[in-house]
Structure formats: C-alpha cells, structure tokens
Amino acid sequence: MQAKNEYTYRHNIGVGIIATYLGMKLGLSKENLSALTLAATLHDVGKIRISDSILEKPGKLTAAE
C-alpha cells in the first residue's frame, strides 16, 4: 500500500493505532483487540485496485466511474 499511496498508508497506520488504543480503553479481549487492529489497519486496502484518477477526482463520479 505504501508504494501506491503514501497518504493512504499513513492514514491506515494511524487508524490502526487509534482503534487499538480505543479497544484497550474499552477492555477488549486480546482476541477482539487483535481483530479490531487488523480490521482498522486494512479498512482501505481496496483502494489499491482503484485508479488514482478516480480516487483523486475533485468532482462527482460519473455512472461509468
């Protein structure tokens, strides 16, 4: 992901850290905390397969996009 888009990579790491912190504060089990951390870190992984011209388009997407 880092090779594709540095911002998305850093965003995902940050989301993972925040989610882990919140999960710890909520007292999640180690198993649930691990699942939460993984899900938060991977939440944007699908963006890798989407063209930058679509991801970074400033306006509305067309029906084809």
All heavy atoms as TSV, in Angstrom:
chain	resi	resn	atom	element	x	y	z
A	1	MET	N	N	0.825	-1.188	0.000
A	1	MET	CA	C	0.000	0.000	0.000
A	1	MET	C	C	0.869	1.251	0.000
A	1	MET	O	O	0.532	2.227	-0.654
A	1	MET	CB	C	-0.930	-0.009	1.203
A	1	MET	CG	C	-1.870	1.165	1.235
A	1	MET	SD	S	-3.070	1.129	2.548
A	1	MET	CE	C	-4.107	-0.176	1.983
A	2	GLN	N	N	1.977	1.204	0.703
A	2	GLN	CA	C	2.835	2.383	0.784
A	2	GLN	C	C	3.370	2.767	-0.594
A	2	GLN	O	O	3.470	3.949	-0.909
A	2	GLN	CB	C	3.996	2.133	1.741
A	2	GLN	CG	C	4.849	3.359	1.980
A	2	GLN	CD	C	5.926	3.111	3.022
A	2	GLN	OE1	O	6.207	1.975	3.375
A	2	GLN	NE2	N	6.509	4.159	3.518
A	3	ALA	N	N	3.669	1.788	-1.428
A	3	ALA	CA	C	4.184	2.078	-2.768
A	3	ALA	C	C	3.126	2.737	-3.640
A	3	ALA	O	O	3.440	3.526	-4.524
A	3	ALA	CB	C	4.660	0.786	-3.422
A	4	LYS	N	N	1.859	2.447	-3.386
A	4	LYS	CA	C	0.761	3.009	-4.177
A	4	LYS	C	C	0.434	4.440	-3.759
A	4	LYS	O	O	0.278	5.314	-4.587
A	4	LYS	CB	C	-0.471	2.103	-4.045
A	4	LYS	CG	C	-1.755	2.638	-4.594
A	4	LYS	CD	C	-1.859	2.467	-6.072
A	4	LYS	CE	C	-3.267	2.844	-6.508
A	4	LYS	NZ	N	-3.388	3.059	-7.893
A	5	ASN	N	N	0.300	4.669	-2.449
A	5	ASN	CA	C	-0.129	5.985	-1.980
A	5	ASN	C	C	0.329	6.196	-0.538
A	5	ASN	O	O	-0.180	5.552	0.372
A	5	ASN	CB	C	-1.650	6.091	-2.094
A	5	ASN	CG	C	-2.169	7.467	-1.746
A	5	ASN	OD1	O	-1.998	7.927	-0.626
A	5	ASN	ND2	N	-2.811	8.105	-2.697
A	6	GLU	N	N	1.254	7.087	-0.340
A	6	GLU	CA	C	1.829	7.344	0.985
A	6	GLU	C	C	0.777	7.842	1.973
A	6	GLU	O	O	0.755	7.440	3.135
A	6	GLU	CB	C	2.972	8.354	0.871
A	6	GLU	CG	C	3.687	8.633	2.175
A	6	GLU	CD	C	4.552	7.482	2.672
A	6	GLU	OE1	O	4.961	6.631	1.863
A	6	GLU	OE2	O	4.808	7.440	3.881
A	7	TYR	N	N	-0.122	8.729	1.520
A	7	TYR	CA	C	-1.154	9.251	2.420
A	7	TYR	C	C	-2.041	8.125	2.946
A	7	TYR	O	O	-2.295	8.038	4.150
A	7	TYR	CB	C	-2.017	10.305	1.725
A	7	TYR	CG	C	-3.222	10.662	2.567
A	7	TYR	CD1	C	-3.102	11.537	3.637
A	7	TYR	CD2	C	-4.463	10.073	2.332
A	7	TYR	CE1	C	-4.195	11.832	4.454
A	7	TYR	CE2	C	-5.557	10.360	3.134
A	7	TYR	CZ	C	-5.416	11.232	4.188
A	7	TYR	OH	O	-6.486	11.505	5.001
A	8	THR	N	N	-2.521	7.271	2.057
A	8	THR	CA	C	-3.410	6.176	2.473
A	8	THR	C	C	-2.688	5.235	3.426
A	8	THR	O	O	-3.256	4.782	4.422
A	8	THR	CB	C	-3.945	5.411	1.249
A	8	THR	OG1	O	-4.665	6.331	0.424
A	8	THR	CG2	C	-4.880	4.291	1.658
A	9	TYR	N	N	-1.431	4.974	3.136
A	9	TYR	CA	C	-0.631	4.105	4.008
A	9	TYR	C	C	-0.551	4.697	5.421
A	9	TYR	O	O	-0.844	4.024	6.406
A	9	TYR	CB	C	0.763	3.928	3.417
A	9	TYR	CG	C	1.738	3.255	4.339
A	9	TYR	CD1	C	1.672	1.888	4.567
A	9	TYR	CD2	C	2.722	3.986	4.998
A	9	TYR	CE1	C	2.571	1.262	5.417
A	9	TYR	CE2	C	3.625	3.371	5.843
A	9	TYR	CZ	C	3.543	2.013	6.052
A	9	TYR	OH	O	4.423	1.399	6.898
A	10	ARG	N	N	-0.177	5.962	5.505
A	10	ARG	CA	C	-0.054	6.612	6.820
A	10	ARG	C	C	-1.408	6.701	7.524
A	10	ARG	O	O	-1.505	6.531	8.740
A	10	ARG	CB	C	0.562	7.994	6.680
A	10	ARG	CG	C	2.018	7.960	6.333
A	10	ARG	CD	C	2.553	9.374	6.091
A	10	ARG	NE	N	3.935	9.343	5.686
A	10	ARG	CZ	C	4.944	9.662	6.489
A	10	ARG	NH1	N	4.695	10.041	7.723
A	10	ARG	NH2	N	6.178	9.610	6.059
A	11	HIS	N	N	-2.451	6.972	6.754
A	11	HIS	CA	C	-3.809	7.039	7.311
A	11	HIS	C	C	-4.183	5.696	7.938
A	11	HIS	O	O	-4.698	5.650	9.061
A	11	HIS	CB	C	-4.795	7.412	6.198
A	11	HIS	CG	C	-6.227	7.251	6.578
A	11	HIS	ND1	N	-6.881	8.119	7.430
A	11	HIS	CD2	C	-7.135	6.312	6.225
A	11	HIS	CE1	C	-8.128	7.711	7.584
A	11	HIS	NE2	N	-8.305	6.621	6.864
A	12	ASN	N	N	-3.919	4.612	7.233
A	12	ASN	CA	C	-4.271	3.287	7.746
A	12	ASN	C	C	-3.502	2.939	9.011
A	12	ASN	O	O	-4.066	2.341	9.934
A	12	ASN	CB	C	-4.041	2.224	6.675
A	12	ASN	CG	C	-5.129	2.223	5.642
A	12	ASN	OD1	O	-6.244	2.666	5.894
A	12	ASN	ND2	N	-4.831	1.734	4.470
A	13	ILE	N	N	-2.237	3.300	9.061
A	13	ILE	CA	C	-1.451	3.063	10.272
A	13	ILE	C	C	-2.048	3.856	11.433
A	13	ILE	O	O	-2.228	3.330	12.535
A	13	ILE	CB	C	0.028	3.434	10.053
A	13	ILE	CG1	C	0.652	2.572	8.957
A	13	ILE	CG2	C	0.822	3.347	11.354
A	13	ILE	CD1	C	0.640	1.086	9.233
A	14	GLY	N	N	-2.376	5.119	11.187
A	14	GLY	CA	C	-2.975	5.955	12.233
A	14	GLY	C	C	-4.307	5.420	12.722
A	14	GLY	O	O	-4.573	5.387	13.931
A	15	VAL	N	N	-5.152	4.981	11.803
A	15	VAL	CA	C	-6.446	4.407	12.181
A	15	VAL	C	C	-6.231	3.151	13.021
A	15	VAL	O	O	-6.922	2.928	14.020
A	15	VAL	CB	C	-7.308	4.112	10.925
A	15	VAL	CG1	C	-8.542	3.294	11.290
A	15	VAL	CG2	C	-7.723	5.409	10.252
A	16	GLY	N	N	-5.255	2.334	12.630
A	16	GLY	CA	C	-4.953	1.124	13.401
A	16	GLY	C	C	-4.513	1.440	14.818
A	16	GLY	O	O	-4.943	0.793	15.777
A	17	ILE	N	N	-3.676	2.445	14.957
A	17	ILE	CA	C	-3.188	2.846	16.288
A	17	ILE	C	C	-4.331	3.376	17.147
A	17	ILE	O	O	-4.480	3.000	18.314
A	17	ILE	CB	C	-2.059	3.886	16.158
A	17	ILE	CG1	C	-0.813	3.229	15.563
A	17	ILE	CG2	C	-1.752	4.551	17.502
A	17	ILE	CD1	C	0.260	4.207	15.135
A	18	ILE	N	N	-5.140	4.247	16.584
A	18	ILE	CA	C	-6.266	4.816	17.340
A	18	ILE	C	C	-7.271	3.740	17.730
A	18	ILE	O	O	-7.758	3.702	18.863
A	18	ILE	CB	C	-6.938	5.950	16.539
A	18	ILE	CG1	C	-5.984	7.135	16.424
A	18	ILE	CG2	C	-8.266	6.376	17.178
A	18	ILE	CD1	C	-6.408	8.195	15.428
A	19	ALA	N	N	-7.583	2.847	16.792
A	19	ALA	CA	C	-8.532	1.766	17.087
A	19	ALA	C	C	-7.997	0.865	18.195
A	19	ALA	O	O	-8.744	0.451	19.086
A	19	ALA	CB	C	-8.815	0.953	15.833
A	20	THR	N	N	-6.705	0.568	18.154
A	20	THR	CA	C	-6.095	-0.274	19.190
A	20	THR	C	C	-6.182	0.405	20.549
A	20	THR	O	O	-6.555	-0.224	21.549
A	20	THR	CB	C	-4.627	-0.574	18.838
A	20	THR	OG1	O	-4.578	-1.207	17.560
A	20	THR	CG2	C	-3.980	-1.468	19.875
A	21	TYR	N	N	-5.870	1.676	20.583
A	21	TYR	CA	C	-5.942	2.433	21.833
A	21	TYR	C	C	-7.370	2.422	22.392
A	21	TYR	O	O	-7.582	2.162	23.582
A	21	TYR	CB	C	-5.459	3.864	21.610
A	21	TYR	CG	C	-5.622	4.753	22.812
A	21	TYR	CD1	C	-4.726	4.673	23.879
A	21	TYR	CD2	C	-6.658	5.670	22.891
A	21	TYR	CE1	C	-4.868	5.483	24.985
A	21	TYR	CE2	C	-6.811	6.486	24.002
A	21	TYR	CZ	C	-5.913	6.385	25.044
A	21	TYR	OH	O	-6.069	7.178	26.158
A	22	LEU	N	N	-8.345	2.698	21.527
A	22	LEU	CA	C	-9.739	2.703	21.981
A	22	LEU	C	C	-10.176	1.319	22.444
A	22	LEU	O	O	-10.884	1.183	23.448
A	22	LEU	CB	C	-10.656	3.202	20.867
A	22	LEU	CG	C	-10.537	4.686	20.526
A	22	LEU	CD1	C	-11.381	5.015	19.295
A	22	LEU	CD2	C	-10.958	5.541	21.703
A	23	GLY	N	N	-9.767	0.297	21.707
A	23	GLY	CA	C	-10.100	-1.070	22.106
A	23	GLY	C	C	-9.523	-1.426	23.461
A	23	GLY	O	O	-10.178	-2.089	24.280
A	24	MET	N	N	-8.298	-0.975	23.728
A	24	MET	CA	C	-7.686	-1.216	25.040
A	24	MET	C	C	-8.460	-0.492	26.130
A	24	MET	O	O	-8.723	-1.056	27.200
A	24	MET	CB	C	-6.222	-0.769	25.025
A	24	MET	CG	C	-5.337	-1.668	24.196
A	24	MET	SD	S	-3.655	-1.060	23.869
A	24	MET	CE	C	-3.125	-0.390	25.406
A	25	LYS	N	N	-8.839	0.761	25.855
A	25	LYS	CA	C	-9.598	1.538	26.844
A	25	LYS	C	C	-10.965	0.913	27.121
A	25	LYS	O	O	-11.497	1.031	28.225
A	25	LYS	CB	C	-9.784	2.984	26.375
A	25	LYS	CG	C	-8.525	3.800	26.447
A	25	LYS	CD	C	-8.101	3.955	27.900
A	25	LYS	CE	C	-6.942	4.884	28.062
A	25	LYS	NZ	N	-6.494	4.970	29.448
A	26	LEU	N	N	-11.540	0.255	26.104
A	26	LEU	CA	C	-12.827	-0.411	26.272
A	26	LEU	C	C	-12.700	-1.782	26.929
A	26	LEU	O	O	-13.701	-2.418	27.233
A	26	LEU	CB	C	-13.526	-0.557	24.920
A	26	LEU	CG	C	-14.016	0.743	24.289
A	26	LEU	CD1	C	-14.463	0.501	22.846
A	26	LEU	CD2	C	-15.153	1.331	25.114
A	27	GLY	N	N	-11.470	-2.238	27.117
A	27	GLY	CA	C	-11.232	-3.507	27.785
A	27	GLY	C	C	-11.486	-4.722	26.915
A	27	GLY	O	O	-11.865	-5.778	27.430
A	28	LEU	N	N	-11.284	-4.589	25.619
A	28	LEU	CA	C	-11.486	-5.736	24.735
A	28	LEU	C	C	-10.508	-6.858	25.065
A	28	LEU	O	O	-9.387	-6.598	25.521
A	28	LEU	CB	C	-11.294	-5.328	23.273
A	28	LEU	CG	C	-12.268	-4.315	22.676
A	28	LEU	CD1	C	-11.950	-4.098	21.203
A	28	LEU	CD2	C	-13.705	-4.765	22.845
A	29	SER	N	N	-10.927	-8.075	24.807
A	29	SER	CA	C	-10.038	-9.221	24.994
A	29	SER	C	C	-8.895	-9.128	23.992
A	29	SER	O	O	-8.987	-8.417	22.988
A	29	SER	CB	C	-10.811	-10.525	24.777
A	29	SER	OG	O	-11.185	-10.642	23.405
A	30	LYS	N	N	-7.826	-9.877	24.229
A	30	LYS	CA	C	-6.693	-9.870	23.301
A	30	LYS	C	C	-7.128	-10.300	21.907
A	30	LYS	O	O	-6.681	-9.739	20.913
A	30	LYS	CB	C	-5.578	-10.778	23.812
A	30	LYS	CG	C	-4.808	-10.199	24.962
A	30	LYS	CD	C	-3.635	-11.084	25.339
A	30	LYS	CE	C	-2.870	-10.468	26.488
A	30	LYS	NZ	N	-1.670	-11.246	26.800
A	31	GLU	N	N	-8.006	-11.287	21.838
A	31	GLU	CA	C	-8.502	-11.781	20.545
A	31	GLU	C	C	-9.292	-10.699	19.807
A	31	GLU	O	O	-9.066	-10.448	18.624
A	31	GLU	CB	C	-9.374	-13.014	20.759
A	31	GLU	CG	C	-9.889	-13.615	19.480
A	31	GLU	CD	C	-10.732	-14.859	19.747
A	31	GLU	OE1	O	-10.192	-15.829	20.302
A	31	GLU	OE2	O	-11.924	-14.838	19.395
A	32	ASN	N	N	-10.211	-10.049	20.502
A	32	ASN	CA	C	-11.002	-8.985	19.879
A	32	ASN	C	C	-10.159	-7.758	19.544
A	32	ASN	O	O	-10.371	-7.119	18.518
A	32	ASN	CB	C	-12.177	-8.589	20.771
A	32	ASN	CG	C	-13.284	-9.610	20.763
A	32	ASN	OD1	O	-13.418	-10.398	19.833
A	32	ASN	ND2	N	-14.084	-9.619	21.815
A	33	LEU	N	N	-9.199	-7.450	20.398
A	33	LEU	CA	C	-8.321	-6.321	20.137
A	33	LEU	C	C	-7.473	-6.578	18.887
A	33	LEU	O	O	-7.298	-5.689	18.060
A	33	LEU	CB	C	-7.423	-6.065	21.350
A	33	LEU	CG	C	-6.544	-4.824	21.294
A	33	LEU	CD1	C	-7.385	-3.563	21.146
A	33	LEU	CD2	C	-5.689	-4.742	22.552
A	34	SER	N	N	-7.001	-7.793	18.739
A	34	SER	CA	C	-6.225	-8.159	17.557
A	34	SER	C	C	-7.072	-8.046	16.289
A	34	SER	O	O	-6.618	-7.508	15.270
A	34	SER	CB	C	-5.694	-9.586	17.715
A	34	SER	OG	O	-4.964	-9.970	16.583
A	35	ALA	N	N	-8.300	-8.524	16.344
A	35	ALA	CA	C	-9.205	-8.438	15.187
A	35	ALA	C	C	-9.521	-6.981	14.849
A	35	ALA	O	O	-9.541	-6.600	13.675
A	35	ALA	CB	C	-10.496	-9.218	15.470
A	36	LEU	N	N	-9.767	-6.171	15.864
A	36	LEU	CA	C	-10.046	-4.751	15.650
A	36	LEU	C	C	-8.858	-4.047	15.007
A	36	LEU	O	O	-9.011	-3.291	14.046
A	36	LEU	CB	C	-10.394	-4.074	16.976
A	36	LEU	CG	C	-10.575	-2.554	16.928
A	36	LEU	CD1	C	-11.773	-2.185	16.061
A	36	LEU	CD2	C	-10.718	-1.994	18.336
A	37	THR	N	N	-7.667	-4.310	15.516
A	37	THR	CA	C	-6.459	-3.689	14.973
A	37	THR	C	C	-6.259	-4.073	13.508
A	37	THR	O	O	-5.983	-3.211	12.666
A	37	THR	CB	C	-5.225	-4.099	15.804
A	37	THR	OG1	O	-5.425	-3.686	17.152
A	37	THR	CG2	C	-3.950	-3.483	15.251
A	38	LEU	N	N	-6.420	-5.339	13.201
A	38	LEU	CA	C	-6.265	-5.799	11.825
A	38	LEU	C	C	-7.301	-5.162	10.910
A	38	LEU	O	O	-6.974	-4.651	9.840
A	38	LEU	CB	C	-6.357	-7.320	11.761
A	38	LEU	CG	C	-6.200	-7.943	10.379
A	38	LEU	CD1	C	-4.845	-7.608	9.787
A	38	LEU	CD2	C	-6.400	-9.441	10.461
A	39	ALA	N	N	-8.556	-5.167	11.326
A	39	ALA	CA	C	-9.623	-4.578	10.506
A	39	ALA	C	C	-9.391	-3.083	10.280
A	39	ALA	O	O	-9.554	-2.586	9.164
A	39	ALA	CB	C	-10.981	-4.811	11.179
A	40	ALA	N	N	-8.998	-2.371	11.314
A	40	ALA	CA	C	-8.766	-0.927	11.188
A	40	ALA	C	C	-7.596	-0.635	10.255
A	40	ALA	O	O	-7.657	0.289	9.443
A	40	ALA	CB	C	-8.511	-0.321	12.572
A	41	THR	N	N	-6.555	-1.440	10.353
A	41	THR	CA	C	-5.375	-1.227	9.520
A	41	THR	C	C	-5.657	-1.535	8.053
A	41	THR	O	O	-5.095	-0.904	7.160
A	41	THR	CB	C	-4.205	-2.085	10.030
A	41	THR	OG1	O	-3.969	-1.760	11.405
A	41	THR	CG2	C	-2.942	-1.822	9.248
A	42	LEU	N	N	-6.544	-2.472	7.797
A	42	LEU	CA	C	-6.833	-2.895	6.420
A	42	LEU	C	C	-8.090	-2.258	5.834
A	42	LEU	O	O	-8.491	-2.598	4.730
A	42	LEU	CB	C	-6.966	-4.420	6.365
A	42	LEU	CG	C	-5.710	-5.209	6.722
A	42	LEU	CD1	C	-6.011	-6.696	6.719
A	42	LEU	CD2	C	-4.570	-4.876	5.779
A	43	HIS	N	N	-8.699	-1.314	6.526
A	43	HIS	CA	C	-10.001	-0.807	6.094
A	43	HIS	C	C	-10.002	-0.152	4.714
A	43	HIS	O	O	-11.025	-0.111	4.053
A	43	HIS	CB	C	-10.598	0.137	7.150
A	43	HIS	CG	C	-10.043	1.523	7.119
A	43	HIS	ND1	N	-8.847	1.869	7.703
A	43	HIS	CD2	C	-10.527	2.652	6.563
A	43	HIS	CE1	C	-8.625	3.142	7.510
A	43	HIS	NE2	N	-9.624	3.655	6.818
A	44	ASP	N	N	-8.883	0.336	4.246
A	44	ASP	CA	C	-8.811	0.985	2.928
A	44	ASP	C	C	-8.035	0.166	1.898
A	44	ASP	O	O	-7.689	0.679	0.840
A	44	ASP	CB	C	-8.142	2.361	3.034
A	44	ASP	CG	C	-9.104	3.465	3.426
A	44	ASP	OD1	O	-10.324	3.271	3.273
A	44	ASP	OD2	O	-8.639	4.518	3.889
A	45	VAL	N	N	-7.763	-1.084	2.184
A	45	VAL	CA	C	-6.913	-1.881	1.300
A	45	VAL	C	C	-7.494	-1.981	-0.121
A	45	VAL	O	O	-6.743	-2.072	-1.091
A	45	VAL	CB	C	-6.629	-3.275	1.904
A	45	VAL	CG1	C	-7.822	-4.196	1.782
A	45	VAL	CG2	C	-5.397	-3.888	1.265
A	46	GLY	N	N	-8.786	-1.897	-0.276
A	46	GLY	CA	C	-9.408	-1.955	-1.599
A	46	GLY	C	C	-9.032	-0.795	-2.498
A	46	GLY	O	O	-9.120	-0.897	-3.729
A	47	LYS	N	N	-8.579	0.286	-1.904
A	47	LYS	CA	C	-8.177	1.450	-2.705
A	47	LYS	C	C	-7.004	1.144	-3.630
A	47	LYS	O	O	-6.798	1.833	-4.623
A	47	LYS	CB	C	-7.793	2.623	-1.803
A	47	LYS	CG	C	-8.958	3.336	-1.192
A	47	LYS	CD	C	-8.439	4.529	-0.416
A	47	LYS	CE	C	-9.551	5.421	0.048
A	47	LYS	NZ	N	-9.030	6.619	0.726
A	48	ILE	N	N	-6.233	0.138	-3.313
A	48	ILE	CA	C	-5.071	-0.210	-4.122
A	48	ILE	C	C	-5.484	-0.545	-5.554
A	48	ILE	O	O	-4.765	-0.267	-6.500
A	48	ILE	CB	C	-4.310	-1.389	-3.487
A	48	ILE	CG1	C	-3.684	-0.954	-2.174
A	48	ILE	CG2	C	-3.244	-1.932	-4.425
A	48	ILE	CD1	C	-3.087	-2.087	-1.380
A	49	ARG	N	N	-6.660	-1.116	-5.720
A	49	ARG	CA	C	-7.122	-1.571	-7.026
A	49	ARG	C	C	-7.900	-0.505	-7.801
A	49	ARG	O	O	-8.327	-0.754	-8.917
A	49	ARG	CB	C	-7.989	-2.817	-6.866
A	49	ARG	CG	C	-7.340	-3.959	-6.114
A	49	ARG	CD	C	-6.458	-4.795	-6.943
A	49	ARG	NE	N	-7.261	-5.402	-7.997
A	49	ARG	CZ	C	-6.761	-6.015	-9.020
A	49	ARG	NH1	N	-5.471	-6.147	-9.129
A	49	ARG	NH2	N	-7.528	-6.522	-9.943
A	50	ILE	N	N	-8.086	0.663	-7.203
A	50	ILE	CA	C	-8.849	1.729	-7.855
A	50	ILE	C	C	-7.887	2.762	-8.433
A	50	ILE	O	O	-6.934	3.173	-7.775
A	50	ILE	CB	C	-9.822	2.395	-6.861
A	50	ILE	CG1	C	-10.816	1.355	-6.337
A	50	ILE	CG2	C	-10.559	3.559	-7.513
A	50	ILE	CD1	C	-11.709	1.852	-5.234
A	51	SER	N	N	-8.155	3.176	-9.637
A	51	SER	CA	C	-7.306	4.144	-10.325
A	51	SER	C	C	-7.218	5.459	-9.546
A	51	SER	O	O	-8.209	5.942	-8.997
A	51	SER	CB	C	-7.891	4.404	-11.715
A	51	SER	OG	O	-7.329	5.540	-12.295
A	52	ASP	N	N	-6.012	6.038	-9.544
A	52	ASP	CA	C	-5.824	7.339	-8.887
A	52	ASP	C	C	-6.697	8.416	-9.508
A	52	ASP	O	O	-7.127	9.345	-8.828
A	52	ASP	CB	C	-4.363	7.770	-8.958
A	52	ASP	CG	C	-3.474	6.983	-8.011
A	52	ASP	OD1	O	-4.016	6.372	-7.065
A	52	ASP	OD2	O	-2.250	6.992	-8.206
A	53	SER	N	N	-6.969	8.313	-10.806
A	53	SER	CA	C	-7.813	9.319	-11.457
A	53	SER	C	C	-9.227	9.327	-10.873
A	53	SER	O	O	-9.892	10.359	-10.866
A	53	SER	CB	C	-7.867	9.084	-12.970
A	53	SER	OG	O	-8.505	7.854	-13.264
A	54	ILE	N	N	-9.662	8.195	-10.369
A	54	ILE	CA	C	-10.972	8.123	-9.718
A	54	ILE	C	C	-10.861	8.536	-8.246
A	54	ILE	O	O	-11.662	9.323	-7.749
A	54	ILE	CB	C	-11.578	6.716	-9.851
A	54	ILE	CG1	C	-11.937	6.454	-11.322
A	54	ILE	CG2	C	-12.793	6.542	-8.956
A	54	ILE	CD1	C	-12.437	5.059	-11.609
A	55	LEU	N	N	-9.865	8.010	-7.562
A	55	LEU	CA	C	-9.707	8.317	-6.133
A	55	LEU	C	C	-9.467	9.799	-5.878
A	55	LEU	O	O	-9.914	10.339	-4.871
A	55	LEU	CB	C	-8.545	7.524	-5.558
A	55	LEU	CG	C	-8.777	6.040	-5.312
A	55	LEU	CD1	C	-7.502	5.387	-4.837
A	55	LEU	CD2	C	-9.899	5.813	-4.320
A	56	GLU	N	N	-8.760	10.439	-6.776
A	56	GLU	CA	C	-8.378	11.846	-6.560
A	56	GLU	C	C	-9.206	12.821	-7.380
A	56	GLU	O	O	-8.886	14.005	-7.435
A	56	GLU	CB	C	-6.891	11.997	-6.873
A	56	GLU	CG	C	-6.032	11.146	-5.944
A	56	GLU	CD	C	-4.570	11.105	-6.346
A	56	GLU	OE1	O	-4.181	11.831	-7.288
A	56	GLU	OE2	O	-3.832	10.335	-5.727
A	57	LYS	N	N	-10.277	12.351	-7.987
A	57	LYS	CA	C	-11.126	13.225	-8.798
A	57	LYS	C	C	-11.784	14.270	-7.893
A	57	LYS	O	O	-12.396	13.931	-6.890
A	57	LYS	CB	C	-12.180	12.402	-9.519
A	57	LYS	CG	C	-13.023	13.237	-10.453
A	57	LYS	CD	C	-13.990	12.371	-11.241
A	57	LYS	CE	C	-14.836	13.259	-12.145
A	57	LYS	NZ	N	-15.785	12.470	-12.909
A	58	PRO	N	N	-11.685	15.527	-8.248
A	58	PRO	CA	C	-12.238	16.578	-7.390
A	58	PRO	C	C	-13.758	16.686	-7.400
A	58	PRO	O	O	-14.349	17.145	-6.426
A	58	PRO	CB	C	-11.609	17.864	-7.947
A	58	PRO	CG	C	-11.234	17.538	-9.340
A	58	PRO	CD	C	-10.946	16.055	-9.391
A	59	GLY	N	N	-14.413	16.242	-8.449
A	59	GLY	CA	C	-15.856	16.369	-8.532
A	59	GLY	C	C	-16.573	15.039	-8.359
A	59	GLY	O	O	-16.001	14.059	-7.910
A	60	LYS	N	N	-17.839	15.028	-8.751
A	60	LYS	CA	C	-18.645	13.821	-8.660
A	60	LYS	C	C	-18.178	12.794	-9.687
A	60	LYS	O	O	-17.689	13.150	-10.756
A	60	LYS	CB	C	-20.116	14.146	-8.905
A	60	LYS	CG	C	-20.741	14.986	-7.827
A	60	LYS	CD	C	-22.220	15.202	-8.129
A	60	LYS	CE	C	-22.868	16.025	-7.037
A	60	LYS	NZ	N	-24.314	16.206	-7.269
A	61	LEU	N	N	-18.374	11.547	-9.357
A	61	LEU	CA	C	-18.066	10.474	-10.291
A	61	LEU	C	C	-19.207	10.314	-11.289
A	61	LEU	O	O	-20.360	10.568	-10.970
A	61	LEU	CB	C	-17.860	9.153	-9.541
A	61	LEU	CG	C	-16.708	9.093	-8.546
A	61	LEU	CD1	C	-16.707	7.763	-7.814
A	61	LEU	CD2	C	-15.390	9.336	-9.237
A	62	THR	N	N	-18.851	9.860	-12.491
A	62	THR	CA	C	-19.877	9.568	-13.494
A	62	THR	C	C	-20.433	8.176	-13.223
A	62	THR	O	O	-19.884	7.420	-12.414
A	62	THR	CB	C	-19.278	9.590	-14.916
A	62	THR	OG1	O	-18.336	8.513	-15.032
A	62	THR	CG2	C	-18.591	10.922	-15.201
A	63	ALA	N	N	-21.499	7.813	-13.915
A	63	ALA	CA	C	-22.072	6.464	-13.757
A	63	ALA	C	C	-21.060	5.395	-14.110
A	63	ALA	O	O	-20.986	4.345	-13.464
A	63	ALA	CB	C	-23.325	6.334	-14.605
A	64	ALA	N	N	-20.248	5.638	-15.139
A	64	ALA	CA	C	-19.226	4.651	-15.565
A	64	ALA	C	C	-18.125	4.509	-14.531
A	64	ALA	O	O	-17.603	3.421	-14.338
A	64	ALA	CB	C	-18.641	5.074	-16.903
A	65	GLU	N	N	-17.775	5.599	-13.876
A	65	GLU	CA	C	-16.713	5.543	-12.877
A	65	GLU	C	C	-17.178	4.794	-11.633
A	65	GLU	O	O	-16.423	4.143	-10.968
A	65	GLU	CB	C	-16.261	6.957	-12.493
A	65	GLU	CG	C	-15.563	7.660	-13.627
A	65	GLU	CD	C	-15.343	9.126	-13.365
A	65	GLU	OE1	O	-16.154	9.752	-12.645
A	65	GLU	OE2	O	-14.364	9.676	-13.910
